[in-house]
Amino acid sequence: MSVDKNKMINNYFKIFEVEYPSLQRSAKFGTGFLALGFLLFYMQYISVFTNVDLVATVFIIVGVFSFWLWLRPFFFLKKIFYSRPSDGDIDFWFLEDIHETVKQRALDQLKINASKLRDENIIIVPYPVYWQYPGIEPEKIIRRLGDEEGFAYSVWVVQILVVTEKFISFYSCAYHWLENRIFDERTNEYFFDDISSVRNDYIEVDKKFIDNPEQSIGMSKVFMLTNMSGDSHTVITEIPSLKIPPACANDLEKLVQGLRVMLRNRRFGEEIELPPIVDETQVVVDLDEIESKEEVFFHQQLREIYDEYSKDLDEKRKAKYFEKQGISKPEFT
C-alpha cells in the first residue's frame, strides 16, 4: 500500500466535518487588539491623540494575526475533509488491498502454488470487526458511515477458501487495514473424501458493539463444513447488524450448492445436469481446450457457480466506483 493511499484512507476514517471554532483565547486577544487599534485611529481623527498611526497599525496587525491563528486549524481541517476519498474509492481500495496483501499471504502460508490455480478456485470472504478483539487496541477499531449505505471498517477478519480437485484449504486472519497489518492467522485443510456435509446456517455472534456494550452483535450467516469425525469448520459470510457496503458482501449459497454436488459426484458418481447449449461454436472452442474429463468437470463446475454470484457483484463495484469519480459508466463484460 502506497504512503499517499494509506494517508487518504486514514483521512477517510479520522477526519470529520468541522464546526466553526468557539471564541478561544487567541480570538479574544485578536478582538481586543483590533478594537484598540481602530479606537486609536478614531481618537486621532477627533484630535484627542496625535501621531498614533504606527501604534494603531501594529495593534490591528496583531489582531488580524491572532484571528488567523484561531481560524487556521478550521480551514486546514475543512480542506482535508473535502479532499477525502469517496465511498467508492474506499470500497475499491479495500478489495484491492485484500487481493494484494492478504491473498498472497494466504497462499504463502498454505504452501500453494498460485500458478496452478484458476481465479474461481480462490474465494475470499471478509467480515468486519466491531467489538473488542485480542491483539488490537479498542481505539483502532473504527467504522465510518458512508454517504449512501453501509459502514466502512478499519479492522476485518478475512477468510480465504482455496478449492482444489482433492481438498479445500482454509486461511483466516485479522486485518488492520489502516496499518496494512495481518495478525491472528489460522489455517486448516479438508479433503473432499473426509467431508460429510456442507451447509448454510445461522449462528449467534457472542460479542458486544465496541461503542455500545449493551448491544449484542446478533446473528450471522455462516457456511459450515463437517467432516466424518463430526468436527466442523465455520466460515462467517455475513453479519447483518454491521451493515457493510454491497461491494464488500458475498453470497455463497451457490458455492455451497456446487460443493454439495461435487461431493455427491465423488462419493456416488452422480452427474450434475449441465445447462442447455446455446452457442455451439463457443462450446466447440471450449472443448478443444479440454485436457481431461475430470479437470473439465471440476473447473467448469466451479467457474459456473462462482461466476453466478460474483459477476453482478463485480459490475456493481465497478459502476459505483466510476459513478463516484464522475466518469460515464462503461460497458462491463
C-alpha positions in Angstrom: 0.0 0.0 0.0 1.5 3.4 -1.0 2.0 6.1 1.6 -0.3 8.5 -0.2 -3.1 5.9 -0.4 -2.7 5.0 3.2 -2.9 8.6 4.2 -6.1 9.1 2.3 -7.7 6.0 3.8 -6.7 7.2 7.3 -8.3 10.7 6.5 -11.5 9.0 5.4 -11.9 7.3 8.8 -10.5 10.0 11.1 -11.4 13.4 9.6 -14.9 14.6 10.2 -16.9 17.7 9.2 -15.6 20.5 11.5 -17.7 23.1 13.1 -16.8 26.8 13.4 -14.5 27.2 16.4 -15.6 28.9 19.6 -14.0 32.2 20.7 -10.8 30.9 22.2 -8.1 32.9 23.9 -6.3 33.9 20.6 -9.6 35.2 19.2 -10.4 37.2 22.3 -7.0 38.8 22.1 -7.4 39.4 18.5 -10.8 41.2 19.1 -9.1 43.3 21.8 -6.2 44.4 19.6 -8.5 45.2 16.7 -10.8 47.2 18.8 -7.9 49.1 20.4 -6.2 49.8 17.0 -9.4 51.2 15.5 -10.1 53.2 18.7 -6.7 54.9 18.4 -7.4 55.8 14.8 -10.8 57.3 15.8 -9.3 59.2 18.8 -6.7 60.7 16.4 -9.5 61.5 13.9 -11.3 63.6 16.6 -8.0 65.2 17.7 -7.8 63.5 21.1 -4.5 61.9 20.2 -1.9 62.7 17.6 0.8 60.7 15.8 -0.6 57.3 16.9 -0.8 55.8 13.4 2.1 53.4 13.9 0.8 52.1 17.2 -2.7 51.7 15.9 -1.5 49.9 12.8 0.6 47.5 14.9 -2.4 46.7 17.1 -4.6 45.9 14.1 -1.9 43.7 12.6 -1.6 41.8 15.9 -5.3 41.4 16.0 -5.6 40.1 12.4 -2.7 37.7 13.1 -4.5 36.4 16.3 -7.6 35.7 14.3 -5.6 33.9 11.6 -4.1 31.6 14.3 -7.6 31.0 15.6 -9.1 30.1 12.2 -6.2 28.4 10.6 -6.9 24.9 12.0 -10.5 25.2 11.0 -9.7 25.9 7.3 -7.0 23.3 7.3 -9.3 20.6 8.5 -12.0 21.8 6.1 -9.6 21.3 3.3 -8.7 17.8 4.4 -12.3 16.9 4.9 -13.3 17.9 1.3 -10.3 16.1 -0.1 -11.2 12.8 1.5 -11.7 9.9 -0.9 -15.3 8.8 -1.8 -17.1 5.7 -0.6 -16.5 4.1 -3.9 -12.7 4.7 -3.6 -12.7 3.1 -0.2 -14.6 0.0 -1.3 -12.3 -0.4 -4.4 -9.1 0.1 -2.3 -10.2 -2.3 0.4 -10.8 -5.1 -2.1 -7.6 -4.3 -3.9 -5.5 -4.4 -0.7 -7.1 -7.8 0.3 -6.1 -9.3 -3.0 -2.6 -7.8 -3.0 -1.7 -8.3 0.7 -3.9 -10.9 2.3 -4.4 -13.3 -0.6 -0.7 -13.6 -1.3 0.0 -14.1 2.4 -2.7 -16.9 2.5 -1.1 -18.7 -0.5 2.3 -18.5 1.2 1.1 -19.9 4.5 -0.9 -22.7 2.8 2.1 -23.6 0.6 0.0 -23.4 -2.6 1.4 -22.6 -6.0 -0.9 -19.8 -7.3 0.2 -20.5 -10.9 -1.6 -23.8 -10.8 -4.9 -22.3 -9.6 -7.7 -20.5 -11.5 -9.4 -17.4 -10.3 -12.5 -19.3 -9.3 -10.5 -21.6 -7.1 -9.7 -18.8 -4.6 -12.7 -17.5 -2.7 -12.3 -14.5 -0.4 -14.9 -13.9 2.3 -14.3 -10.9 4.6 -16.4 -9.7 7.5 -15.8 -6.6 9.7 -14.8 -6.5 13.4 -16.6 -4.0 15.6 -16.1 -5.5 19.0 -13.1 -5.9 21.3 -10.6 -8.1 19.5 -7.4 -9.6 21.0 -4.2 -8.1 19.6 -5.6 -4.7 18.7 -6.3 -1.6 20.8 -10.1 -0.7 21.0 -9.5 2.9 19.8 -8.1 1.5 16.5 -11.4 -0.4 15.7 -13.2 2.3 13.8 -16.2 2.5 11.4 -17.5 5.2 9.2 -21.0 5.6 7.8 -20.9 6.2 4.1 -22.9 8.8 2.2 -25.3 6.2 0.8 -25.5 2.9 2.6 -23.3 0.7 4.8 -20.3 1.3 7.0 -16.6 1.1 6.1 -14.5 -0.6 8.8 -10.8 -0.3 9.8 -10.5 -3.9 11.0 -11.7 -7.1 9.3 -11.4 -10.8 9.5 -10.5 -12.1 6.1 -11.3 -15.8 5.3 -9.9 -17.4 2.2 -11.0 -20.8 0.7 -8.7 -22.4 -1.8 -10.6 -25.2 -3.6 -8.6 -27.8 -5.5 -9.6 -31.1 -7.0 -8.9 -33.1 -3.9 -9.1 -30.8 -0.9 -10.2 -27.4 0.5 -7.6 -25.3 2.2 -8.7 -22.6 4.6 -6.8 -19.5 5.8 -8.1 -16.7 8.0 -6.6 -13.7 9.7 -7.4 -10.4 11.3 -6.5 -7.5 9.0 -5.9 -4.0 10.4 -6.5 -2.2 7.1 -5.2 1.3 8.2 -1.9 -0.2 9.2 -1.9 -2.9 6.4 -1.1 -5.3 9.2 -2.0 -9.0 9.4 -2.3 -10.9 12.7 -4.1 -13.8 14.4 -3.5 -16.2 11.4 -5.1 -19.6 11.2 -5.1 -22.4 8.6 -6.9 -25.7 8.1 -7.4 -28.2 5.4 -10.2 -30.6 4.5 -10.0 -33.4 1.9 -13.2 -34.0 -0.1 -13.2 -37.7 0.9 -13.3 -36.7 4.6 -16.2 -34.1 4.3 -19.6 -35.5 5.4 -21.7 -32.4 4.8 -21.8 -28.8 3.5 -24.5 -26.4 4.6 -25.6 -22.8 5.2 -26.7 -21.9 8.7 -27.1 -19.1 11.2 -25.1 -18.7 14.5 -25.1 -16.1 17.2 -22.0 -13.8 17.4 -21.5 -13.6 21.2 -19.9 -10.1 21.1 -21.0 -6.6 22.0 -20.7 -3.4 19.9 -17.4 -1.7 20.8 -19.2 1.7 21.1 -22.3 0.2 22.9 -21.6 -2.6 25.4 -25.3 -3.0 25.9 -26.0 -4.1 22.3 -25.2 -7.5 21.0 -23.8 -8.1 17.5 -26.5 -10.6 16.9 -26.9 -13.4 14.3 -24.6 -14.1 11.4 -24.9 -16.2 8.2 -22.4 -19.0 8.1 -21.1 -21.7 5.7 -20.2 -24.9 7.5 -18.1 -27.9 6.6 -18.4 -31.0 8.7 -16.0 -34.0 8.4 -16.5 -37.7 9.1 -15.3 -37.4 12.7 -18.0 -34.8 13.5 -15.7 -31.8 13.6 -17.0 -28.8 11.8 -15.5 -25.6 10.4 -17.5 -22.4 10.2 -17.0 -19.6 7.7 -18.9 -16.4 8.6 -20.3 -14.9 5.4 -22.4 -12.0 6.7 -23.2 -10.2 9.9 -26.4 -8.2 9.0 -26.2 -5.9 12.0 -22.9 -4.5 10.9 -24.3 -3.3 7.5 -21.3 -3.4 5.2 -21.5 -1.9 1.7 -22.8 -4.2 -1.0 -19.4 -4.1 -2.8 -17.9 -5.9 0.1 -20.6 -8.5 0.6 -20.6 -12.1 -0.5 -23.4 -14.6 -1.2 -22.0 -18.1 -1.0 -25.3 -20.1 -1.4 -24.4 -21.1 -4.9 -20.9 -22.2 -3.8 -22.4 -24.4 -1.1 -24.7 -25.9 -3.7 -21.8 -26.6 -6.0 -19.6 -28.2 -3.4 -22.5 -30.4 -2.4 -22.9 -31.6 -6.0 -19.1 -32.3 -6.2 -19.2 -34.3 -3.0 -22.1 -36.4 -4.4 -20.2 -37.0 -7.6 -17.0 -38.1 -5.8 -19.0 -40.4 -3.4 -21.7 -41.8 -5.5 -20.9 -40.9 -9.1 -23.9 -38.7 -9.5 -23.5 -36.4 -12.5 -24.6 -32.8 -12.5 -27.2 -31.7 -15.0 -25.4 -29.2 -17.3 -27.2 -26.2 -18.7 -28.5 -26.4 -22.2 -26.1 -25.5 -25.0 -26.9 -22.2 -26.6 -23.8 -21.2 -28.6 -22.5 -24.3 -30.3 -19.4 -22.5 -31.8 -18.3 -21.4 -28.3 -18.8 -24.9 -26.9 -16.6 -26.4 -29.6 -13.8 -23.9 -28.8 -14.1 -24.7 -25.1 -14.0 -28.5 -25.8 -10.8 -28.1 -27.8 -9.1 -26.6 -24.8 -10.1 -29.5 -22.5 -7.2 -31.7 -21.4 -9.1 -34.3 -19.3 -12.7 -35.1 -18.4 -12.1 -34.9 -14.7 -10.4 -31.5 -14.9 -13.2 -30.1 -17.1 -15.9 -31.3 -14.7 -14.2 -29.7 -11.7 -13.2 -26.3 -13.1 -16.3 -25.8 -15.3 -18.4 -26.6 -12.3 -16.6 -24.1 -10.1 -16.5 -21.4 -12.7 -20.2 -21.6 -13.4 -21.0 -21.5 -9.7 -18.5 -18.7 -8.9 -19.5 -16.6 -11.9 -23.1 -16.7 -10.9 -22.7 -14.9 -7.6 -19.7 -12.8 -8.5 -20.4 -11.3 -11.9 -23.3 -9.0 -10.8 -21.4 -8.0 -7.7 -18.2 -7.0 -9.6 -20.3 -4.9 -12.0 -21.9 -3.1 -9.1 -18.5 -2.4 -7.6 -17.1 -1.0 -10.8 -20.2 1.0 -11.7 -20.3 2.6 -8.2 -16.6 3.4 -8.4 -16.9 5.1 -11.8 -20.0 6.9 -10.7 -18.2 8.4 -7.7 -15.4 9.5 -10.0 -17.9 11.3 -12.3 -16.9 9.1 -15.2 -19.5 7.7 -17.6 -20.4 4.2 -16.8 -18.5 1.9 -19.2 -20.0 -1.4 -20.5 -18.5 -4.2 -18.5 -18.2 -7.7 -19.9 
